[in-house]
Amino acid sequence: MARGELTPQEQEYKKRISSKLLKLQKQRNYKQIDIVRGSGIPASTLNGYLKGIALPTEKNLEKLASFFHVDKSEIDPRYSDSTAPNDSHPDIDDTLYYNGKEVPDKYKKIIKDLMDMDD
């Protein structure tokens, strides 16, 4: 792989981190400038995270987690404990993709219902 080229998994991480940050921003009714001022992360850097263009550094992830008062794993899936039980399926609310296309909401509900059948 060429230098600077991201793997498909890293591309997916960017999308998921972007989605999680936008969700936190919306839930708390913050503007981007509020996050910039509160976290100390430059606006252009934060914008890259929000648009899914860049992956946050560990230092900036810590700043964001501290600002939002959440664990790093709630923002960045690379820090989640993959062995922890997942009975609420939180990612089903995020954008899902199949073959490069977004999965419509009606199908996300079907997927969630199927996953809940195992509980």
Phi and psi restraints in degrees (range 20) as a CNS / XPLOR table:
assign (resid 1 and name C) (resid 2 and name N)
       (resid 2 and name CA) (resid 2 and name C) 1.0 -67.3 20.0 2
assign (resid 2 and name N) (resid 2 and name CA)
       (resid 2 and name C) (resid 3 and name N) 1.0 153.3 20.0 2
assign (resid 2 and name C) (resid 3 and name N)
       (resid 3 and name CA) (resid 3 and name C) 1.0 -58.5 20.0 2
assign (resid 3 and name N) (resid 3 and name CA)
       (resid 3 and name C) (resid 4 and name N) 1.0 132.7 20.0 2
assign (resid 3 and name C) (resid 4 and name N)
       (resid 4 and name CA) (resid 4 and name C) 1.0 87.1 20.0 2
assign (resid 4 and name N) (resid 4 and name CA)
       (resid 4 and name C) (resid 5 and name N) 1.0 -10.2 20.0 2
assign (resid 4 and name C) (resid 5 and name N)
       (resid 5 and name CA) (resid 5 and name C) 1.0 -82.6 20.0 2
assign (resid 5 and name N) (resid 5 and name CA)
       (resid 5 and name C) (resid 6 and name N) 1.0 130.5 20.0 2
assign (resid 5 and name C) (resid 6 and name N)
       (resid 6 and name CA) (resid 6 and name C) 1.0 -91.8 20.0 2
assign (resid 6 and name N) (resid 6 and name CA)
       (resid 6 and name C) (resid 7 and name N) 1.0 149.6 20.0 2
assign (resid 6 and name C) (resid 7 and name N)
       (resid 7 and name CA) (resid 7 and name C) 1.0 -73.1 20.0 2
assign (resid 7 and name N) (resid 7 and name CA)
       (resid 7 and name C) (resid 8 and name N) 1.0 162.8 20.0 2
assign (resid 7 and name C) (resid 8 and name N)
       (resid 8 and name CA) (resid 8 and name C) 1.0 -57.3 20.0 2
assign (resid 8 and name N) (resid 8 and name CA)
       (resid 8 and name C) (resid 9 and name N) 1.0 -35.1 20.0 2
assign (resid 8 and name C) (resid 9 and name N)
       (resid 9 and name CA) (resid 9 and name C) 1.0 -66.0 20.0 2
assign (resid 9 and name N) (resid 9 and name CA)
       (resid 9 and name C) (resid 10 and name N) 1.0 -42.0 20.0 2
assign (resid 9 and name C) (resid 10 and name N)
       (resid 10 and name CA) (resid 10 and name C) 1.0 -65.2 20.0 2
assign (resid 10 and name N) (resid 10 and name CA)
       (resid 10 and name C) (resid 11 and name N) 1.0 -36.7 20.0 2
assign (resid 10 and name C) (resid 11 and name N)
       (resid 11 and name CA) (resid 11 and name C) 1.0 -61.5 20.0 2
assign (resid 11 and name N) (resid 11 and name CA)
       (resid 11 and name C) (resid 12 and name N) 1.0 -42.1 20.0 2
assign (resid 11 and name C) (resid 12 and name N)
       (resid 12 and name CA) (resid 12 and name C) 1.0 -65.8 20.0 2
assign (resid 12 and name N) (resid 12 and name CA)
       (resid 12 and name C) (resid 13 and name N) 1.0 -39.5 20.0 2
assign (resid 12 and name C) (resid 13 and name N)
       (resid 13 and name CA) (resid 13 and name C) 1.0 -58.8 20.0 2
assign (resid 13 and name N) (resid 13 and name CA)
       (resid 13 and name C) (resid 14 and name N) 1.0 -41.9 20.0 2
assign (resid 13 and name C) (resid 14 and name N)
       (resid 14 and name CA) (resid 14 and name C) 1.0 -59.7 20.0 2
assign (resid 14 and name N) (resid 14 and name CA)
       (resid 14 and name C) (resid 15 and name N) 1.0 -44.1 20.0 2
assign (resid 14 and name C) (resid 15 and name N)
       (resid 15 and name CA) (resid 15 and name C) 1.0 -63.0 20.0 2
assign (resid 15 and name N) (resid 15 and name CA)
       (resid 15 and name C) (resid 16 and name N) 1.0 -44.7 20.0 2
assign (resid 15 and name C) (resid 16 and name N)
       (resid 16 and name CA) (resid 16 and name C) 1.0 -68.4 20.0 2
assign (resid 16 and name N) (resid 16 and name CA)
       (resid 16 and name C) (resid 17 and name N) 1.0 -40.2 20.0 2
assign (resid 16 and name C) (resid 17 and name N)
       (resid 17 and name CA) (resid 17 and name C) 1.0 -65.0 20.0 2
assign (resid 17 and name N) (resid 17 and name CA)
       (resid 17 and name C) (resid 18 and name N) 1.0 -44.3 20.0 2
assign (resid 17 and name C) (resid 18 and name N)
       (resid 18 and name CA) (resid 18 and name C) 1.0 -56.9 20.0 2
assign (resid 18 and name N) (resid 18 and name CA)
       (resid 18 and name C) (resid 19 and name N) 1.0 -48.3 20.0 2
assign (resid 18 and name C) (resid 19 and name N)
       (resid 19 and name CA) (resid 19 and name C) 1.0 -60.5 20.0 2
assign (resid 19 and name N) (resid 19 and name CA)
       (resid 19 and name C) (resid 20 and name N) 1.0 -43.7 20.0 2
assign (resid 19 and name C) (resid 20 and name N)
       (resid 20 and name CA) (resid 20 and name C) 1.0 -66.6 20.0 2
assign (resid 20 and name N) (resid 20 and name CA)
       (resid 20 and name C) (resid 21 and name N) 1.0 -42.2 20.0 2
assign (resid 20 and name C) (resid 21 and name N)
       (resid 21 and name CA) (resid 21 and name C) 1.0 -64.9 20.0 2
assign (resid 21 and name N) (resid 21 and name CA)
       (resid 21 and name C) (resid 22 and name N) 1.0 -42.7 20.0 2
assign (resid 21 and name C) (resid 22 and name N)
       (resid 22 and name CA) (resid 22 and name C) 1.0 -64.1 20.0 2
assign (resid 22 and name N) (resid 22 and name CA)
       (resid 22 and name C) (resid 23 and name N) 1.0 -36.8 20.0 2
assign (resid 22 and name C) (resid 23 and name N)
       (resid 23 and name CA) (resid 23 and name C) 1.0 -65.7 20.0 2
assign (resid 23 and name N) (resid 23 and name CA)
       (resid 23 and name C) (resid 24 and name N) 1.0 -44.7 20.0 2
assign (resid 23 and name C) (resid 24 and name N)
       (resid 24 and name CA) (resid 24 and name C) 1.0 -63.2 20.0 2
assign (resid 24 and name N) (resid 24 and name CA)
       (resid 24 and name C) (resid 25 and name N) 1.0 -41.6 20.0 2
assign (resid 24 and name C) (resid 25 and name N)
       (resid 25 and name CA) (resid 25 and name C) 1.0 -60.6 20.0 2
assign (resid 25 and name N) (resid 25 and name CA)
       (resid 25 and name C) (resid 26 and name N) 1.0 -46.0 20.0 2
assign (resid 25 and name C) (resid 26 and name N)
       (resid 26 and name CA) (resid 26 and name C) 1.0 -67.8 20.0 2
assign (resid 26 and name N) (resid 26 and name CA)
       (resid 26 and name C) (resid 27 and name N) 1.0 -44.6 20.0 2
assign (resid 26 and name C) (resid 27 and name N)
       (resid 27 and name CA) (resid 27 and name C) 1.0 -58.4 20.0 2
assign (resid 27 and name N) (resid 27 and name CA)
       (resid 27 and name C) (resid 28 and name N) 1.0 -36.6 20.0 2
assign (resid 27 and name C) (resid 28 and name N)
       (resid 28 and name CA) (resid 28 and name C) 1.0 -97.8 20.0 2
assign (resid 28 and name N) (resid 28 and name CA)
       (resid 28 and name C) (resid 29 and name N) 1.0 1.8 20.0 2
assign (resid 28 and name C) (resid 29 and name N)
       (resid 29 and name CA) (resid 29 and name C) 1.0 57.2 20.0 2
assign (resid 29 and name N) (resid 29 and name CA)
       (resid 29 and name C) (resid 30 and name N) 1.0 43.4 20.0 2
assign (resid 29 and name C) (resid 30 and name N)
       (resid 30 and name CA) (resid 30 and name C) 1.0 -95.5 20.0 2
assign (resid 30 and name N) (resid 30 and name CA)
       (resid 30 and name C) (resid 31 and name N) 1.0 148.4 20.0 2
assign (resid 30 and name C) (resid 31 and name N)
       (resid 31 and name CA) (resid 31 and name C) 1.0 -94.0 20.0 2
assign (resid 31 and name N) (resid 31 and name CA)
       (resid 31 and name C) (resid 32 and name N) 1.0 162.0 20.0 2
assign (resid 31 and name C) (resid 32 and name N)
       (resid 32 and name CA) (resid 32 and name C) 1.0 -58.5 20.0 2
assign (resid 32 and name N) (resid 32 and name CA)
       (resid 32 and name C) (resid 33 and name N) 1.0 -37.8 20.0 2
assign (resid 32 and name C) (resid 33 and name N)
       (resid 33 and name CA) (resid 33 and name C) 1.0 -64.0 20.0 2
assign (resid 33 and name N) (resid 33 and name CA)
       (resid 33 and name C) (resid 34 and name N) 1.0 -31.4 20.0 2
assign (resid 33 and name C) (resid 34 and name N)
       (resid 34 and name CA) (resid 34 and name C) 1.0 -63.6 20.0 2
assign (resid 34 and name N) (resid 34 and name CA)
       (resid 34 and name C) (resid 35 and name N) 1.0 -41.5 20.0 2
assign (resid 34 and name C) (resid 35 and name N)
       (resid 35 and name CA) (resid 35 and name C) 1.0 -69.6 20.0 2
assign (resid 35 and name N) (resid 35 and name CA)
       (resid 35 and name C) (resid 36 and name N) 1.0 -41.3 20.0 2
assign (resid 35 and name C) (resid 36 and name N)
       (resid 36 and name CA) (resid 36 and name C) 1.0 -59.0 20.0 2
assign (resid 36 and name N) (resid 36 and name CA)
       (resid 36 and name C) (resid 37 and name N) 1.0 -50.4 20.0 2
assign (resid 36 and name C) (resid 37 and name N)
       (resid 37 and name CA) (resid 37 and name C) 1.0 -66.9 20.0 2
assign (resid 37 and name N) (resid 37 and name CA)
       (resid 37 and name C) (resid 38 and name N) 1.0 -39.7 20.0 2
assign (resid 37 and name C) (resid 38 and name N)
       (resid 38 and name CA) (resid 38 and name C) 1.0 -76.0 20.0 2
assign (resid 38 and name N) (resid 38 and name CA)
       (resid 38 and name C) (resid 39 and name N) 1.0 -29.7 20.0 2
assign (resid 38 and name C) (resid 39 and name N)
       (resid 39 and name CA) (resid 39 and name C) 1.0 -100.0 20.0 2
assign (resid 39 and name N) (resid 39 and name CA)
       (resid 39 and name C) (resid 40 and name N) 1.0 -24.3 20.0 2
assign (resid 39 and name C) (resid 40 and name N)
       (resid 40 and name CA) (resid 40 and name C) 1.0 81.9 20.0 2
assign (resid 40 and name N) (resid 40 and name CA)
       (resid 40 and name C) (resid 41 and name N) 1.0 9.0 20.0 2
assign (resid 40 and name C) (resid 41 and name N)
       (resid 41 and name CA) (resid 41 and name C) 1.0 -86.6 20.0 2
assign (resid 41 and name N) (resid 41 and name CA)
       (resid 41 and name C) (resid 42 and name N) 1.0 131.7 20.0 2
assign (resid 41 and name C) (resid 42 and name N)
       (resid 42 and name CA) (resid 42 and name C) 1.0 -56.5 20.0 2
assign (resid 42 and name N) (resid 42 and name CA)
       (resid 42 and name C) (resid 43 and name N) 1.0 146.2 20.0 2
assign (resid 42 and name C) (resid 43 and name N)
       (resid 43 and name CA) (resid 43 and name C) 1.0 -56.9 20.0 2
assign (resid 43 and name N) (resid 43 and name CA)
       (resid 43 and name C) (resid 44 and name N) 1.0 -42.3 20.0 2
assign (resid 43 and name C) (resid 44 and name N)
       (resid 44 and name CA) (resid 44 and name C) 1.0 -66.1 20.0 2
assign (resid 44 and name N) (resid 44 and name CA)
       (resid 44 and name C) (resid 45 and name N) 1.0 -35.4 20.0 2
assign (resid 44 and name C) (resid 45 and name N)
       (resid 45 and name CA) (resid 45 and name C) 1.0 -69.0 20.0 2
assign (resid 45 and name N) (resid 45 and name CA)
       (resid 45 and name C) (resid 46 and name N) 1.0 -47.4 20.0 2
assign (resid 45 and name C) (resid 46 and name N)
       (resid 46 and name CA) (resid 46 and name C) 1.0 -60.4 20.0 2
assign (resid 46 and name N) (resid 46 and name CA)
       (resid 46 and name C) (resid 47 and name N) 1.0 -41.2 20.0 2
assign (resid 46 and name C) (resid 47 and name N)
       (resid 47 and name CA) (resid 47 and name C) 1.0 -58.6 20.0 2
assign (resid 47 and name N) (resid 47 and name CA)
       (resid 47 and name C) (resid 48 and name N) 1.0 -39.0 20.0 2
assign (resid 47 and name C) (resid 48 and name N)
       (resid 48 and name CA) (resid 48 and name C) 1.0 -62.8 20.0 2
assign (resid 48 and name N) (resid 48 and name CA)
       (resid 48 and name C) (resid 49 and name N) 1.0 -37.7 20.0 2
assign (resid 48 and name C) (resid 49 and name N)
       (resid 49 and name CA) (resid 49 and name C) 1.0 -69.8 20.0 2
assign (resid 49 and name N) (resid 49 and name CA)
       (resid 49 and name C) (resid 50 and name N) 1.0 -44.4 20.0 2
assign (resid 49 and name C) (resid 50 and name N)
       (resid 50 and name CA) (resid 50 and name C) 1.0 -65.9 20.0 2
assign (resid 50 and name N) (resid 50 and name CA)
       (resid 50 and name C) (resid 51 and name N) 1.0 -32.6 20.0 2
assign (resid 50 and name C) (resid 51 and name N)
       (resid 51 and name CA) (resid 51 and name C) 1.0 -88.8 20.0 2
assign (resid 51 and name N) (resid 51 and name CA)
       (resid 51 and name C) (resid 52 and name N) 1.0 -1.7 20.0 2
assign (resid 51 and name C) (resid 52 and name N)
       (resid 52 and name CA) (resid 52 and name C) 1.0 73.9 20.0 2
assign (resid 52 and name N) (resid 52 and name CA)
       (resid 52 and name C) (resid 53 and name N) 1.0 26.3 20.0 2
assign (resid 52 and name C) (resid 53 and name N)
       (resid 53 and name CA) (resid 53 and name C) 1.0 -91.6 20.0 2
assign (resid 53 and name N) (resid 53 and name CA)
       (resid 53 and name C) (resid 54 and name N) 1.0 -29.6 20.0 2
assign (resid 53 and name C) (resid 54 and name N)
       (resid 54 and name CA) (resid 54 and name C) 1.0 -136.4 20.0 2
assign (resid 54 and name N) (resid 54 and name CA)
       (resid 54 and name C) (resid 55 and name N) 1.0 153.8 20.0 2
assign (resid 54 and name C) (resid 55 and name N)
       (resid 55 and name CA) (resid 55 and name C) 1.0 -93.6 20.0 2
assign (resid 55 and name N) (resid 55 and name CA)
       (resid 55 and name C) (resid 56 and name N) 1.0 137.0 20.0 2
assign (resid 55 and name C) (resid 56 and name N)
       (resid 56 and name CA) (resid 56 and name C) 1.0 -70.5 20.0 2
assign (resid 56 and name N) (resid 56 and name CA)
       (resid 56 and name C) (resid 57 and name N) 1.0 146.1 20.0 2
assign (resid 56 and name C) (resid 57 and name N)
       (resid 57 and name CA) (resid 57 and name C) 1.0 -70.8 20.0 2
assign (resid 57 and name N) (resid 57 and name CA)
       (resid 57 and name C) (resid 58 and name N) 1.0 163.4 20.0 2
assign (resid 57 and name C) (resid 58 and name N)
       (resid 58 and name CA) (resid 58 and name C) 1.0 -60.2 20.0 2
assign (resid 58 and name N) (resid 58 and name CA)
       (resid 58 and name C) (resid 59 and name N) 1.0 -40.6 20.0 2
assign (resid 58 and name C) (resid 59 and name N)
       (resid 59 and name CA) (resid 59 and name C) 1.0 -60.7 20.0 2
assign (resid 59 and name N) (resid 59 and name CA)
       (resid 59 and name C) (resid 60 and name N) 1.0 -46.2 20.0 2
assign (resid 59 and name C) (resid 60 and name N)
       (resid 60 and name CA) (resid 60 and name C) 1.0 -71.1 20.0 2
assign (resid 60 and name N) (resid 60 and name CA)
       (resid 60 and name C) (resid 61 and name N) 1.0 -32.3 20.0 2
assign (resid 60 and name C) (resid 61 and name N)
       (resid 61 and name CA) (resid 61 and name C) 1.0 -62.9 20.0 2
assign (resid 61 and name N) (resid 61 and name CA)
       (resid 61 and name C) (resid 62 and name N) 1.0 -41.8 20.0 2
assign (resid 61 and name C) (resid 62 and name N)
       (resid 62 and name CA) (resid 62 and name C) 1.0 -62.0 20.0 2
assign (resid 62 and name N) (resid 62 and name CA)
       (resid 62 and name C) (resid 63 and name N) 1.0 -40.7 20.0 2
assign (resid 62 and name C) (resid 63 and name N)
       (resid 63 and name CA) (resid 63 and name C) 1.0 -63.5 20.0 2
assign (resid 63 and name N) (resid 63 and name CA)
       (resid 63 and name C) (resid 64 and name N) 1.0 -43.2 20.0 2
assign (resid 63 and name C) (resid 64 and name N)
       (resid 64 and name CA) (resid 64 and name C) 1.0 -66.7 20.0 2
assign (resid 64 and name N) (resid 64 and name CA)
       (resid 64 and name C) (resid 65 and name N) 1.0 -44.2 20.0 2
assign (resid 64 and name C) (resid 65 and name N)
       (resid 65 and name CA) (resid 65 and name C) 1.0 -61.8 20.0 2
assign (resid 65 and name N) (resid 65 and name CA)
       (resid 65 and name C) (resid 66 and name N) 1.0 -40.9 20.0 2
assign (resid 65 and name C) (resid 66 and name N)
       (resid 66 and name CA) (resid 66 and name C) 1.0 -65.6 20.0 2
assign (resid 66 and name N) (resid 66 and name CA)
       (resid 66 and name C) (resid 67 and name N) 1.0 -43.8 20.0 2
assign (resid 66 and name C) (resid 67 and name N)
       (resid 67 and name CA) (resid 67 and name C) 1.0 -60.6 20.0 2
assign (resid 67 and name N) (resid 67 and name CA)
       (resid 67 and name C) (resid 68 and name N) 1.0 -45.2 20.0 2
assign (resid 67 and name C) (resid 68 and name N)
       (resid 68 and name CA) (resid 68 and name C) 1.0 -85.4 20.0 2
assign (resid 68 and name N) (resid 68 and name CA)
       (resid 68 and name C) (resid 69 and name N) 1.0 -5.7 20.0 2
assign (resid 68 and name C) (resid 69 and name N)
       (resid 69 and name CA) (resid 69 and name C) 1.0 59.8 20.0 2
assign (resid 69 and name N) (resid 69 and name CA)
       (resid 69 and name C) (resid 70 and name N) 1.0 48.5 20.0 2
assign (resid 69 and name C) (resid 70 and name N)
       (resid 70 and name CA) (resid 70 and name C) 1.0 -133.3 20.0 2
assign (resid 70 and name N) (resid 70 and name CA)
       (resid 70 and name C) (resid 71 and name N) 1.0 166.2 20.0 2
assign (resid 70 and name C) (resid 71 and name N)
       (resid 71 and name CA) (resid 71 and name C) 1.0 -73.1 20.0 2
assign (resid 71 and name N) (resid 71 and name CA)
       (resid 71 and name C) (resid 72 and name N) 1.0 153.2 20.0 2
assign (resid 71 and name C) (resid 72 and name N)
       (resid 72 and name CA) (resid 72 and name C) 1.0 -56.3 20.0 2
assign (resid 72 and name N) (resid 72 and name CA)
       (resid 72 and name C) (resid 73 and name N) 1.0 -34.5 20.0 2
assign (resid 72 and name C) (resid 73 and name N)
       (resid 73 and name CA) (resid 73 and name C) 1.0 -66.2 20.0 2
assign (resid 73 and name N) (resid 73 and name CA)
       (resid 73 and name C) (resid 74 and name N) 1.0 -20.4 20.0 2
assign (resid 73 and name C) (resid 74 and name N)
       (resid 74 and name CA) (resid 74 and name C) 1.0 -76.1 20.0 2
assign (resid 74 and name N) (resid 74 and name CA)
       (resid 74 and name C) (resid 75 and name N) 1.0 -16.6 20.0 2
assign (resid 74 and name C) (resid 75 and name N)
       (resid 75 and name CA) (resid 75 and name C) 1.0 -103.9 20.0 2
assign (resid 75 and name N) (resid 75 and name CA)
       (resid 75 and name C) (resid 76 and name N) 1.0 -45.9 20.0 2
assign (resid 75 and name C) (resid 76 and name N)
       (resid 76 and name CA) (resid 76 and name C) 1.0 -117.2 20.0 2
assign (resid 76 and name N) (resid 76 and name CA)
       (resid 76 and name C) (resid 77 and name N) 1.0 114.4 20.0 2
assign (resid 76 and name C) (resid 77 and name N)
       (resid 77 and name CA) (resid 77 and name C) 1.0 -63.8 20.0 2
assign (resid 77 and name N) (resid 77 and name CA)
       (resid 77 and name C) (resid 78 and name N) 1.0 -16.0 20.0 2
assign (resid 77 and name C) (resid 78 and name N)
       (resid 78 and name CA) (resid 78 and name C) 1.0 -67.4 20.0 2
assign (resid 78 and name N) (resid 78 and name CA)
       (resid 78 and name C) (resid 79 and name N) 1.0 -16.4 20.0 2
assign (resid 78 and name C) (resid 79 and name N)
       (resid 79 and name CA) (resid 79 and name C) 1.0 -105.7 20.0 2
assign (resid 79 and name N) (resid 79 and name CA)
       (resid 79 and name C) (resid 80 and name N) 1.0 8.1 20.0 2
assign (resid 79 and name C) (resid 80 and name N)
       (resid 80 and name CA) (resid 80 and name C) 1.0 -84.4 20.0 2
assign (resid 80 and name N) (resid 80 and name CA)
       (resid 80 and name C) (resid 81 and name N) 1.0 153.1 20.0 2
assign (resid 80 and name C) (resid 81 and name N)
       (resid 81 and name CA) (resid 81 and name C) 1.0 -86.4 20.0 2
assign (resid 81 and name N) (resid 81 and name CA)
       (resid 81 and name C) (resid 82 and name N) 1.0 103.3 20.0 2
assign (resid 81 and name C) (resid 82 and name N)
       (resid 82 and name CA) (resid 82 and name C) 1.0 -68.6 20.0 2
assign (resid 82 and name N) (resid 82 and name CA)
       (resid 82 and name C) (resid 83 and name N) 1.0 -11.1 20.0 2
assign (resid 82 and name C) (resid 83 and name N)
       (resid 83 and name CA) (resid 83 and name C) 1.0 -91.5 20.0 2
assign (resid 83 and name N) (resid 83 and name CA)
       (resid 83 and name C) (resid 84 and name N) 1.0 -8.1 20.0 2
assign (resid 83 and name C) (resid 84 and name N)
       (resid 84 and name CA) (resid 84 and name C) 1.0 -71.3 20.0 2
assign (resid 84 and name N) (resid 84 and name CA)
       (resid 84 and name C) (resid 85 and name N) 1.0 143.5 20.0 2
assign (resid 84 and name C) (resid 85 and name N)
       (resid 85 and name CA) (resid 85 and name C) 1.0 -66.6 20.0 2
assign (resid 85 and name N) (resid 85 and name CA)
       (resid 85 and name C) (resid 86 and name N) 1.0 143.2 20.0 2
assign (resid 85 and name C) (resid 86 and name N)
       (resid 86 and name CA) (resid 86 and name C) 1.0 -126.7 20.0 2
assign (resid 86 and name N) (resid 86 and name CA)
       (resid 86 and name C) (resid 87 and name N) 1.0 90.5 20.0 2
assign (resid 86 and name C) (resid 87 and name N)
       (resid 87 and name CA) (resid 87 and name C) 1.0 -101.6 20.0 2
assign (resid 87 and name N) (resid 87 and name CA)
       (resid 87 and name C) (resid 88 and name N) 1.0 -0.7 20.0 2
assign (resid 87 and name C) (resid 88 and name N)
       (resid 88 and name CA) (resid 88 and name C) 1.0 -105.0 20.0 2
assign (resid 88 and name N) (resid 88 and name CA)
       (resid 88 and name C) (resid 89 and name N) 1.0 -12.2 20.0 2
assign (resid 88 and name C) (resid 89 and name N)
       (resid 89 and name CA) (resid 89 and name C) 1.0 51.7 20.0 2
assign (resid 89 and name N) (resid 89 and name CA)
       (resid 89 and name C) (resid 90 and name N) 1.0 56.9 20.0 2
assign (resid 89 and name C) (resid 90 and name N)
       (resid 90 and name CA) (resid 90 and name C) 1.0 -63.8 20.0 2
assign (resid 90 and name N) (resid 90 and name CA)
       (resid 90 and name C) (resid 91 and name N) 1.0 -28.6 20.0 2
assign (resid 90 and name C) (resid 91 and name N)
       (resid 91 and name CA) (resid 91 and name C) 1.0 -72.9 20.0 2
assign (resid 91 and name N) (resid 91 and name CA)
       (resid 91 and name C) (resid 92 and name N) 1.0 -14.1 20.0 2
assign (resid 91 and name C) (resid 92 and name N)
       (resid 92 and name CA) (resid 92 and name C) 1.0 -67.3 20.0 2
assign (resid 92 and name N) (resid 92 and name CA)
       (resid 92 and name C) (resid 93 and name N) 1.0 -20.1 20.0 2
assign (resid 92 and name C) (resid 93 and name N)
       (resid 93 and name CA) (resid 93 and name C) 1.0 -80.7 20.0 2
assign (resid 93 and name N) (resid 93 and name CA)
       (resid 93 and name C) (resid 94 and name N) 1.0 -17.7 20.0 2
assign (resid 93 and name C) (resid 94 and name N)
       (resid 94 and name CA) (resid 94 and name C) 1.0 -82.3 20.0 2
assign (resid 94 and name N) (resid 94 and name CA)
       (resid 94 and name C) (resid 95 and name N) 1.0 171.0 20.0 2
assign (resid 94 and name C) (resid 95 and name N)
       (resid 95 and name CA) (resid 95 and name C) 1.0 -66.6 20.0 2
assign (resid 95 and name N) (resid 95 and name CA)
       (resid 95 and name C) (resid 96 and name N) 1.0 128.8 20.0 2
assign (resid 95 and name C) (resid 96 and name N)
       (resid 96 and name CA) (resid 96 and name C) 1.0 -108.8 20.0 2
assign (resid 96 and name N) (resid 96 and name CA)
       (resid 96 and name C) (resid 97 and name N) 1.0 146.1 20.0 2
assign (resid 96 and name C) (resid 97 and name N)
       (resid 97 and name CA) (resid 97 and name C) 1.0 -126.1 20.0 2
assign (resid 97 and name N) (resid 97 and name CA)
       (resid 97 and name C) (resid 98 and name N) 1.0 145.0 20.0 2
assign (resid 97 and name C) (resid 98 and name N)
       (resid 98 and name CA) (resid 98 and name C) 1.0 -139.0 20.0 2
assign (resid 98 and name N) (resid 98 and name CA)
       (resid 98 and name C) (resid 99 and name N) 1.0 124.8 20.0 2
assign (resid 98 and name C) (resid 99 and name N)
       (resid 99 and name CA) (resid 99 and name C) 1.0 52.8 20.0 2
assign (resid 99 and name N) (resid 99 and name CA)
       (resid 99 and name C) (resid 100 and name N) 1.0 38.1 20.0 2
assign (resid 99 and name C) (resid 100 and name N)
       (resid 100 and name CA) (resid 100 and name C) 1.0 79.7 20.0 2
assign (resid 100 and name N) (resid 100 and name CA)
       (resid 100 and name C) (resid 101 and name N) 1.0 2.8 20.0 2
assign (resid 100 and name C) (resid 101 and name N)
       (resid 101 and name CA) (resid 101 and name C) 1.0 -116.2 20.0 2
assign (resid 101 and name N) (resid 101 and name CA)
       (resid 101 and name C) (resid 102 and name N) 1.0 146.5 20.0 2
assign (resid 101 and name C) (resid 102 and name N)
       (resid 102 and name CA) (resid 102 and name C) 1.0 -68.8 20.0 2
assign (resid 102 and name N) (resid 102 and name CA)
       (resid 102 and name C) (resid 103 and name N) 1.0 136.8 20.0 2
assign (resid 102 and name C) (resid 103 and name N)
       (resid 103 and name CA) (resid 103 and name C) 1.0 -80.6 20.0 2
assign (resid 103 and name N) (resid 103 and name CA)
       (resid 103 and name C) (resid 104 and name N) 1.0 126.5 20.0 2
assign (resid 103 and name C) (resid 104 and name N)
       (resid 104 and name CA) (resid 104 and name C) 1.0 -63.1 20.0 2
assign (resid 104 and name N) (resid 104 and name CA)
       (resid 104 and name C) (resid 105 and name N) 1.0 153.2 20.0 2
assign (resid 104 and name C) (resid 105 and name N)
       (resid 105 and name CA) (resid 105 and name C) 1.0 -55.3 20.0 2
assign (resid 105 and name N) (resid 105 and name CA)
       (resid 105 and name C) (resid 106 and name N) 1.0 -38.4 20.0 2
assign (resid 105 and name C) (resid 106 and name N)
       (resid 106 and name CA) (resid 106 and name C) 1.0 -62.7 20.0 2
assign (resid 106 and name N) (resid 106 and name CA)
       (resid 106 and name C) (resid 107 and name N) 1.0 -32.9 20.0 2
assign (resid 106 and name C) (resid 107 and name N)
       (resid 107 and name CA) (resid 107 and name C) 1.0 -79.0 20.0 2
assign (resid 107 and name N) (resid 107 and name CA)
       (resid 107 and name C) (resid 108 and name N) 1.0 -31.5 20.0 2
assign (resid 107 and name C) (resid 108 and name N)
       (resid 108 and name CA) (resid 108 and name C) 1.0 -61.2 20.0 2
assign (resid 108 and name N) (resid 108 and name CA)
       (resid 108 and name C) (resid 109 and name N) 1.0 -40.0 20.0 2
assign (resid 108 and name C) (resid 109 and name N)
       (resid 109 and name CA) (resid 109 and name C) 1.0 -62.5 20.0 2
assign (resid 109 and name N) (resid 109 and name CA)
       (resid 109 and name C) (resid 110 and name N) 1.0 -43.0 20.0 2
assign (resid 109 and name C) (resid 110 and name N)
       (resid 110 and name CA) (resid 110 and name C) 1.0 -61.8 20.0 2
assign (resid 110 and name N) (resid 110 and name CA)
       (resid 110 and name C) (resid 111 and name N) 1.0 -44.5 20.0 2
assign (resid 110 and name C) (resid 111 and name N)
       (resid 111 and name CA) (resid 111 and name C) 1.0 -61.4 20.0 2
assign (resid 111 and name N) (resid 111 and name CA)
       (resid 111 and name C) (resid 112 and name N) 1.0 -45.2 20.0 2
assign (resid 111 and name C) (resid 112 and name N)
       (resid 112 and name CA) (resid 112 and name C) 1.0 -61.8 20.0 2
assign (resid 112 and name N) (resid 112 and name CA)
       (resid 112 and name C) (resid 113 and name N) 1.0 -44.5 20.0 2
assign (resid 112 and name C) (resid 113 and name N)
       (resid 113 and name CA) (resid 113 and name C) 1.0 -60.5 20.0 2
assign (resid 113 and name N) (resid 113 and name CA)
       (resid 113 and name C) (resid 114 and name N) 1.0 -41.0 20.0 2
assign (resid 113 and name C) (resid 114 and name N)
       (resid 114 and name CA) (resid 114 and name C) 1.0 -64.1 20.0 2
assign (resid 114 and name N) (resid 114 and name CA)
       (resid 114 and name C) (resid 115 and name N) 1.0 -40.6 20.0 2
assign (resid 114 and name C) (resid 115 and name N)
       (resid 115 and name CA) (resid 115 and name C) 1.0 -67.4 20.0 2
assign (resid 115 and name N) (resid 115 and name CA)
       (resid 115 and name C) (resid 116 and name N) 1.0 -35.1 20.0 2
assign (resid 115 and name C) (resid 116 and name N)
       (resid 116 and name CA) (resid 116 and name C) 1.0 -70.9 20.0 2
assign (resid 116 and name N) (resid 116 and name CA)
       (resid 116 and name C) (resid 117 and name N) 1.0 -20.3 20.0 2
assign (resid 116 and name C) (resid 117 and name N)
       (resid 117 and name CA) (resid 117 and name C) 1.0 -64.4 20.0 2
assign (resid 117 and name N) (resid 117 and name CA)
       (resid 117 and name C) (resid 118 and name N) 1.0 -26.2 20.0 2
assign (resid 117 and name C) (resid 118 and name N)
       (resid 118 and name CA) (resid 118 and name C) 1.0 -78.5 20.0 2
assign (resid 118 and name N) (resid 118 and name CA)
       (resid 118 and name C) (resid 119 and name N) 1.0 -15.2 20.0 2
